[in-house]
């Protein structure tokens, strides 16, 4: 099973490898980049999210810091949205805060719901998820479910069964 998971990890990395930079698309217009900027500001304000830094890689991270006086600060790191795939990753990280960190008992289930939220938000914002977004979702979920299985998950939630590795 380790070989299958390693393969998924390599495929995930390969999705973002092109002959150009990780976030370049010839068809992206300046108006689209500006539109994504508006989406970024709206999402940051709506979900009280701060960006620690913009990543060059197509990966992200979300966390909260709790202070003794009761304040909570929501942080993310993500690529600056310029294309549908970078927007999807940005929205995925915001989704962790929108849905709630640790809302689901299983980490892989949280990842699934956050991805579904991000894809739904893209559609609501008028950005149709392309093939790269769909592929990234599939590979991310295969990785998350495989990791849960390796760690000994007792019961895989029903929507996640389709992402489980097939027996050889």
Buried (B, 14 or more C-beta within 10 A) or exposed (E): EEEEBEBBBEBBEEBBEEEEEBBEBEEBEEEBEEBBEEBBEEBBEEBEBEBEEBBEEBBBEBBBEEEEEEEEEBBBBBBBBBBBBBBBBBBBBBBBBBBEEEEBEBBBBBBBBBBBBBBEBBEEBEBEBBEBBEBBBBBBBBBBBBBBBEEEBEEBBEEBEEBBBEEE
